[in-house]
Structure formats: structure tokens, C-alpha cells
């Protein structure tokens, strides 16, 4: 559960950085979604896979 919260917070940070750099909001949203897809399946730590055991 904590890992998922870390992934969500990191995604929000990525979105904020993209907007602060002057990128369009949609670019920030796509970047945040990609960060969530990368972080959530493993509990937010970037280890393991969505379907695999490791």
C-alpha cells in the first residue's frame, strides 16, 4: 500500500515538473500515467513485473 502511495506521489511530482517546464498539460498527464504504470505493478518500487513472480 505504501508503495502505491509513493508511485502516486512520484507521478504527481512528474506532472508538476512537466507543467513547470512549460510543457502542455497533456504531456504531463501522459508522463504521470507512464510513471504510474511503471510503479504500481511492483508495489511502487520498480522491482518485479505485473505478471511475473519476480
DSSP file (Angstrom, degrees, kcal/mol; ACC not computed):
  #  RESIDUE AA STRUCTURE BP1 BP2  ACC     N-H-->O    O-->H-N    N-H-->O    O-->H-N    TCO  KAPPA ALPHA  PHI   PSI    X-CA   Y-CA   Z-CA
    1    1 A X     >        0   0    0      0, 0.0     4,-1.8     0, 0.0     5,-0.1   0.000 360.0 360.0 360.0 -42.7    0.0    0.0    0.0
    2    2 A X  H  >  +     0   0    0      1,-0.2     4,-2.3     2,-0.2     5,-0.2   0.880 360.0  56.5 -65.0 -36.7    2.8    2.4    0.8
    3    3 A X  H  > S+     0   0    0      1,-0.2     4,-2.2     2,-0.2    -1,-0.2   0.883 105.5  50.6 -61.9 -38.5    4.5    1.6   -2.4
    4    4 A X  H  > S+     0   0    0      2,-0.2     4,-2.3     1,-0.2    -1,-0.2   0.900 109.5  50.8 -66.2 -40.4    1.4    2.6   -4.4
    5    5 A X  H  X S+     0   0    0     -4,-1.8     4,-2.5     2,-0.2    -2,-0.2   0.891 109.2  51.2 -64.1 -38.5    1.2    5.9   -2.5
    6    6 A X  H  X S+     0   0    0     -4,-2.3     4,-2.5    37,-0.2    -2,-0.2   0.919 109.7  50.1 -63.2 -42.7    4.9    6.5   -3.3
    7    7 A X  H  X S+     0   0    0     -4,-2.2     4,-2.2     2,-0.2    -2,-0.2   0.900 111.4  48.5 -62.7 -40.6    4.1    5.8   -7.0
    8    8 A X  H  X S+     0   0    0     -4,-2.3     4,-2.2     2,-0.2    -2,-0.2   0.917 112.5  48.0 -66.1 -43.4    1.2    8.2   -7.0
    9    9 A X  H  X S+     0   0    0     -4,-2.5     4,-2.0     1,-0.2    -2,-0.2   0.896 111.9  49.8 -64.4 -39.4    3.2   11.0   -5.3
   10   10 A X  H  X S+     0   0    0     -4,-2.5     4,-2.4     2,-0.2    -1,-0.2   0.888 109.4  51.9 -66.4 -38.6    6.0   10.5   -7.8
   11   11 A X  H  X S+     0   0    0     -4,-2.2     4,-2.3     2,-0.2    -2,-0.2   0.902 109.4  49.9 -63.6 -40.7    3.6   10.7  -10.7
   12   12 A X  H  X S+     0   0    0     -4,-2.2     4,-2.3     1,-0.2    -2,-0.2   0.884 110.0  51.2 -64.4 -37.6    2.2   14.0   -9.3
   13   13 A X  H  X S+     0   0    0     -4,-2.0     4,-2.4     2,-0.2    -2,-0.2   0.907 108.9  50.5 -65.3 -41.9    5.7   15.3   -9.0
   14   14 A X  H  X S+     0   0    0     -4,-2.4     4,-2.3     2,-0.2    -2,-0.2   0.911 111.0  49.3 -62.2 -42.5    6.5   14.3  -12.6
   15   15 A X  H  X S+     0   0    0     -4,-2.3     4,-2.3     1,-0.2    -2,-0.2   0.922 110.9  49.7 -62.1 -43.9    3.3   16.1  -13.7
   16   16 A X  H  X S+     0   0    0     -4,-2.3     4,-2.4     1,-0.2    -2,-0.2   0.888 110.7  50.0 -64.1 -38.9    4.2   19.2  -11.7
   17   17 A X  H  X S+     0   0    0     -4,-2.4     4,-1.8     2,-0.2    -1,-0.2   0.919 109.9  50.5 -65.7 -42.8    7.7   19.3  -13.2
   18   18 A X  H  <>S+     0   0    0     -4,-2.3     5,-2.1     1,-0.2     4,-0.2   0.912 113.3  45.1 -61.8 -42.2    6.4   19.0  -16.7
   19   19 A X  H ><5S+     0   0    0     -4,-2.3     3,-1.4     1,-0.2    -1,-0.2   0.892 110.8  53.8 -68.5 -38.9    4.0   21.8  -16.2
   20   20 A X  H 3<5S+     0   0    0     -4,-2.4    -1,-0.2     1,-0.3    -2,-0.2   0.814 103.6  57.0 -66.0 -29.1    6.7   24.0  -14.5
   21   21 A X  T 3<5S-     0   0    0     -4,-1.8    -1,-0.3    -5,-0.2    -2,-0.2   0.514 122.2-107.6 -79.0  -3.9    8.9   23.4  -17.6
   22   22 A X  T < 5 +     0   0    0     -3,-1.4    -3,-0.2     1,-0.3    -2,-0.1   0.595  69.8 145.6  90.5  11.3    6.2   24.9  -19.8
   23   23 A X      < -     0   0    0     -5,-2.1    -1,-0.3    -6,-0.2     5,-0.1  -0.439  59.7 -88.9 -76.2 156.0    5.1   21.7  -21.4
   24   24 A X    >>  -     0   0    0      1,-0.1     4,-1.5    -2,-0.1     3,-0.7  -0.289  35.2-116.5 -62.0 152.3    1.5   21.2  -22.3
   25   25 A X  H 3> S+     0   0    0      1,-0.2     4,-2.3     2,-0.2     5,-0.2   0.843 113.5  60.2 -60.6 -34.5   -0.7   19.7  -19.6
   26   26 A X  H 3> S+     0   0    0      1,-0.2     4,-2.4     2,-0.2    -1,-0.2   0.854 101.9  53.5 -64.9 -33.4   -1.4   16.6  -21.7
   27   27 A X  H <> S+     0   0    0     -3,-0.7     4,-2.3     2,-0.2    -1,-0.2   0.914 109.7  48.2 -66.1 -41.5    2.3   15.8  -21.9
   28   28 A X  H  X S+     0   0    0     -4,-1.5     4,-2.4     2,-0.2    -2,-0.2   0.884 111.1  50.4 -63.9 -39.2    2.5   16.0  -18.1
   29   29 A X  H  X S+     0   0    0     -4,-2.3     4,-2.4     2,-0.2    -2,-0.2   0.922 111.2  47.9 -66.2 -43.5   -0.6   13.7  -17.8
   30   30 A X  H  X S+     0   0    0     -4,-2.4     4,-2.3     1,-0.2    -2,-0.2   0.914 112.3  49.7 -63.0 -42.1    0.9   11.2  -20.2
   31   31 A X  H  X S+     0   0    0     -4,-2.3     4,-2.1     1,-0.2    -1,-0.2   0.909 110.7  49.7 -62.8 -41.6    4.2   11.2  -18.3
   32   32 A X  H  X S+     0   0    0     -4,-2.4     4,-2.3     2,-0.2    -2,-0.2   0.891 109.9  50.9 -64.9 -39.4    2.4   10.8  -15.0
   33   33 A X  H  X S+     0   0    0     -4,-2.4     4,-2.6     2,-0.2    -1,-0.2   0.906 109.4  50.8 -64.8 -40.6    0.4    7.8  -16.4
   34   34 A X  H  X S+     0   0    0     -4,-2.3     4,-1.8     2,-0.2    -1,-0.2   0.889 109.5  50.6 -63.9 -38.3    3.6    6.2  -17.6
   35   35 A X  H  X S+     0   0    0     -4,-2.1     4,-2.0     2,-0.2    -2,-0.2   0.910 111.0  49.0 -65.2 -41.0    5.2    6.6  -14.2
   36   36 A X  H  X S+     0   0    0     -4,-2.3     4,-2.7     1,-0.2     5,-0.3   0.917 109.8  51.1 -64.4 -42.3    2.1    5.0  -12.6
   37   37 A X  H  X S+     0   0    0     -4,-2.6     4,-0.5     1,-0.2    -1,-0.2   0.849 113.7  45.7 -64.0 -32.9    2.2    2.1  -15.0
   38   38 A X  H  < S+     0   0    0     -4,-1.8     4,-0.3    -5,-0.2    -1,-0.2   0.829 121.8  35.3 -77.6 -32.1    5.8    1.6  -14.2
   39   39 A X  H  <>S+     0   0    0     -4,-2.0     5,-2.9    -5,-0.1     7,-0.5   0.846 106.1  60.1 -95.1 -35.6    5.5    1.8  -10.4
   40   40 A X  H ><5S+     0   0    0     -4,-2.7     3,-2.1     3,-0.2    -3,-0.1   0.879  94.3  60.2 -69.1 -40.9    2.2    0.3   -9.4
   41   41 A X  T 3<5S+     0   0    0     -4,-0.5    -1,-0.2    -5,-0.3     8,-0.1   0.819 111.0  42.5 -60.3 -27.6    2.5   -3.3  -10.6
   42   42 A X  T 3 5S-     0   0    0     -3,-0.5     3,-0.4    -4,-0.3    -1,-0.3   0.265 129.2 -92.2 -99.6  12.0    5.5   -3.8   -8.4
   43   43 A X  T < 5S-     0   0    0     -3,-2.1    -3,-0.2     1,-0.2   -37,-0.2   0.556  76.3 -65.4  87.3   7.7    4.1   -2.1   -5.4
   44   44 A X  S   <S+     0   0    0     -5,-2.9    -4,-0.2    -6,-0.1    -1,-0.2   0.472 118.0  98.0  96.3   2.1    5.7    1.2   -6.4
   45   45 A X  S    S-     0   0    0     -3,-0.4     3,-0.1    -6,-0.3    -6,-0.1   0.486  89.1-119.1-104.8  -3.2    9.3    0.3   -6.1
   46   46 A X  S    S+     0   0    0     -7,-0.5     2,-0.4     1,-0.3    -7,-0.1   0.610  75.0 117.7  80.1  10.9   10.1   -0.5   -9.7
   47   47 A X        +     0   0    0     -5,-0.3    -1,-0.3    -8,-0.2    -2,-0.2  -0.879  60.0  11.7-112.5 144.5   11.0   -4.2   -9.0
   48   48 A X  S    S-     0   0    0      6,-0.4     2,-0.2    -2,-0.4    -6,-0.1  -0.134  80.5 -89.1  83.9 176.5    9.3   -7.2  -10.3
   49   49 A X        -     0   0    0      3,-0.3    -2,-0.1    -8,-0.1    -3,-0.0  -0.718  22.9-112.0-124.5 174.3    6.7   -7.4  -13.0
   50   50 A X  S    S+     0   0    0     -2,-0.2    -1,-0.1     1,-0.1    -2,-0.0   0.881 115.4  17.0 -72.3 -39.3    3.0   -7.3  -13.5
   51   51 A X  S    S+     0   0    0     -3,-0.0    -1,-0.1     3,-0.0     2,-0.1   0.626 111.9  82.8-110.1 -18.1    2.5  -10.9  -14.4
   52   52 A X  S    S-     0   0    0      1,-0.1    -3,-0.3     2,-0.0     0, 0.0  -0.346  75.7-126.7 -87.4 168.1    5.8  -12.5  -13.3
   53   53 A X              0   0    0      1,-0.2    -1,-0.1    -5,-0.1     0, 0.0   0.816 360.0 360.0 -80.6 -31.0    6.7  -13.7   -9.9
   54   54 A X              0   0    0     -6,-0.1    -6,-0.4     0, 0.0    -1,-0.2   0.408 360.0 360.0-105.1 360.0   10.0  -11.7   -9.7
